[in-house]
Amino acid sequence: YDLVSYVPDVTLEMLETVNGEMDRSVSETYLQLPPNLPDRVRKLAQRLTNDEMSYYEKVVVIQNYVRNSVPYDLQTQPPRPGQDVVDYFLFEAKSGFCTYYASAMAVLLRLEGIPARVATGYAPGIYVKEQGSFLISGDSAHAWVEVYFPGYGWITFEPTPSQEVPLYAQVDDQLFNSAPKVLTPQEIARRLRWLWVLGGLG
């Protein structure tokens, strides 16, 4: 099949200065959350951002947090029956793949009042210079996040660490001085293990 794909023509500077009226139909649809979402997911979203951060900064900080949460692995163990998938991924999983990362980012953004949706399709694949196009195979199936920016519409972000981040989102969150520094549960566990080992050596 031959397909034509359109890429958002935006820059970091454009998204940083976004302001405008939120489309009511967008916010009504893309801010919905499950009523039984675990409280620790809600608290994590509150800890990741603050009121001093811009709309754009919140999106990138959450994207980067999710990208760094756990290693990418297609053989990830599923959650227990009935367990919230986003809660499992953010607090208990040892690894994840694209649908986990995308779902977690979308939920965290919605908790911050930022409309987001999970999109599915295919990753870019391999660029074939002679043809001027990308060759995409079945194993390029992928899920990512689209975030609504007033005035620009739906803009793609990439929470999965196995994929490249769009140019307009390649900002190290260390540049955001007001961004809280939040360790993932997995990072905390690793640090505690090291302290235990060092304590044992002492």
Backbone hydrogen bonds, N-H to C=O, Kabsch-Sander energy under -0.5 kcal/mol:
donor,donor_aa,acceptor,acceptor_aa,energy
3,L,1,Y,-0.5
10,V,8,P,-1.1
15,L,11,T,-2.1
16,E,12,L,-2.4
17,T,13,E,-1.2
18,V,15,L,-1.2
27,S,23,D,-2.2
28,E,24,R,-2.5
29,T,25,S,-1.3
30,Y,26,V,-3.3
31,L,27,S,-0.7
32,Q,29,T,-0.7
37,L,34,P,-1.5
41,V,38,P,-1.0
42,R,38,P,-1.2
43,K,39,D,-2.5
44,L,40,R,-1.7
45,A,41,V,-2.0
46,Q,42,R,-1.7
47,R,43,K,-1.9
48,L,44,L,-1.8
49,T,45,A,-1.0
53,M,50,N,-1.4
58,K,54,S,-2.4
59,V,55,Y,-1.7
60,V,56,Y,-2.3
61,V,57,E,-2.8
62,I,58,K,-2.2
63,Q,59,V,-2.5
64,N,60,V,-2.8
65,Y,61,V,-2.3
66,V,62,I,-2.4
67,R,63,Q,-2.5
68,N,64,N,-1.6
69,S,66,V,-1.4
70,V,66,V,-0.5
73,D,96,G,-2.9
76,T,73,D,-1.1
83,Q,80,R,-2.2
88,Y,84,D,-2.4
89,F,85,V,-2.7
90,L,86,V,-2.6
91,F,87,D,-1.8
92,E,88,Y,-2.7
93,A,88,Y,-2.3
96,G,71,P,-1.7
100,Y,97,F,-1.4
101,Y,97,F,-1.7
102,A,98,C,-2.9
103,S,99,T,-2.1
104,A,100,Y,-2.4
105,M,101,Y,-2.4
106,A,102,A,-2.4
107,V,103,S,-2.2
108,L,104,A,-2.4
109,L,105,M,-2.4
110,R,106,A,-2.3
111,L,107,V,-2.2
112,E,108,L,-0.8
112,E,109,L,-0.9
113,G,110,R,-1.9
114,I,109,L,-2.4
116,A,30,Y,-1.5
117,R,146,E,-2.1
119,A,144,W,-2.5
121,G,142,H,-2.5
123,A,140,S,-3.1
126,I,135,L,-2.4
128,V,133,S,-3.4
129,K,127,Y,-0.7
131,Q,128,V,-0.7
132,G,128,V,-1.6
133,S,128,V,-1.4
135,L,126,I,-3.6
136,I,134,F,-0.6
140,S,137,S,-2.0
141,A,138,G,-1.3
142,H,121,G,-2.3
144,W,119,A,-2.5
145,V,157,F,-1.7
146,E,117,R,-2.7
147,V,155,I,-3.1
148,Y,115,P,-2.2
149,F,147,V,-0.5
149,F,153,G,-2.9
152,Y,149,F,-2.4
153,G,149,F,-2.6
155,I,147,V,-2.9
157,F,145,V,-3.1
163,Q,160,T,-1.8
169,A,166,P,-2.1
170,Q,167,L,-1.4
171,V,169,A,-1.9
175,L,172,D,-2.6
176,F,173,D,-0.9
177,N,175,L,-1.3
179,A,176,F,-1.9
182,V,180,P,-0.9
183,L,181,K,-0.5
188,I,184,T,-2.4
189,A,185,P,-2.2
190,R,186,Q,-2.1
191,R,187,E,-2.4
192,L,188,I,-2.4
193,R,189,A,-2.2
194,W,190,R,-2.1
195,L,191,R,-2.4
196,W,192,L,-2.3
197,V,193,R,-2.5
198,L,194,W,-3.2
199,G,195,L,-2.8
200,G,196,W,-2.1
201,L,197,V,-2.1
202,G,198,L,-1.9
